[in-house]
Amino acid sequence: MGESFADQMSYWRKLHFELYLHGNPLVCDDKLAWLIEFVKAGHVKETFWDTSNPREGPFISTCAAPEKHAGVALKNVKFD
């Protein structure tokens, strides 16, 4: 039997990595729900500052689609 989602997330929380999502056209549907839940749980730093241009920012990762989620920050996405 495969690992549960919670077990898989436990593994990812042990890793130390940076994931820059800003600027990517994220489709916030059920296929990306795992990442959205990961962000909501506080396991992903969602604000990004461009250190090469400190006057701009902060940048927050948002959804590009579907239309009902377009422009919504990942941490604020609500699924029906």
C-alpha positions as CSV (number, residue, x, y, z in Angstrom):
1,M,0.0,0.0,0.0
2,G,1.3,3.5,-0.9
3,E,2.1,6.3,1.5
4,S,-0.6,8.7,2.6
5,F,-0.5,12.3,1.6
6,A,0.3,13.3,5.2
7,D,3.3,10.9,5.2
8,Q,4.5,12.3,1.9
9,M,4.3,15.9,3.2
10,S,6.2,14.8,6.3
11,Y,9.0,13.8,4.1
12,W,9.0,17.2,2.2
13,R,9.0,19.2,5.5
14,K,12.3,17.6,6.4
15,L,14.0,18.9,3.3
16,H,15.5,22.4,3.2
17,F,15.1,23.9,-0.2
18,E,13.9,27.1,-1.9
19,L,11.1,27.1,-4.4
20,Y,10.4,30.3,-6.3
21,L,6.9,30.3,-7.7
22,H,6.5,33.9,-8.5
23,G,6.2,34.7,-12.2
24,N,4.9,31.2,-13.1
25,P,1.4,31.0,-14.6
26,L,0.0,28.6,-11.9
27,V,-3.2,26.8,-12.6
28,C,-4.8,26.5,-9.2
29,D,-7.0,23.5,-9.7
30,D,-7.3,20.2,-7.9
31,K,-3.9,19.0,-9.4
32,L,-2.1,21.8,-7.5
33,A,-4.1,21.5,-4.3
34,W,-1.3,19.7,-2.6
35,L,1.1,22.7,-3.1
36,I,-1.6,25.2,-2.1
37,E,-2.2,23.3,1.2
38,F,1.6,23.1,1.7
39,V,1.7,26.9,1.4
40,K,-1.2,27.4,3.7
41,A,0.4,25.2,6.3
42,G,3.4,27.6,6.3
43,H,5.9,25.2,4.8
44,V,6.7,27.4,1.8
45,K,8.0,31.0,2.0
46,E,5.4,32.7,-0.2
47,T,6.9,36.2,-0.4
48,F,9.9,36.8,-2.6
49,W,12.0,39.9,-2.7
50,D,14.1,40.6,-5.8
51,T,17.5,41.4,-4.2
52,S,18.8,42.7,-7.5
53,N,16.1,45.4,-7.4
54,P,15.0,46.0,-3.8
55,R,12.6,48.8,-4.7
56,E,10.3,46.2,-6.3
57,G,8.4,43.7,-4.3
58,P,7.5,41.9,-2.3
59,F,6.3,39.4,-4.9
60,I,3.6,37.0,-3.8
61,S,2.8,33.8,-5.8
62,T,-0.7,34.0,-7.3
63,C,-2.9,31.9,-9.5
64,A,-3.2,32.6,-13.2
65,A,-6.1,30.3,-13.8
66,P,-8.8,29.2,-13.6
67,E,-10.6,32.5,-13.9
68,K,-12.2,32.3,-10.4
69,H,-8.7,32.1,-8.8
70,A,-6.8,34.4,-11.2
71,G,-4.8,36.9,-9.2
72,V,-5.5,35.2,-5.9
73,A,-2.6,34.5,-3.6
74,L,-2.0,30.8,-3.1
75,K,-2.6,31.1,0.6
76,N,-6.1,32.5,-0.1
77,V,-7.3,30.0,-2.6
78,K,-10.5,28.2,-1.5
79,F,-11.7,25.1,-3.3
80,D,-15.5,24.5,-3.6
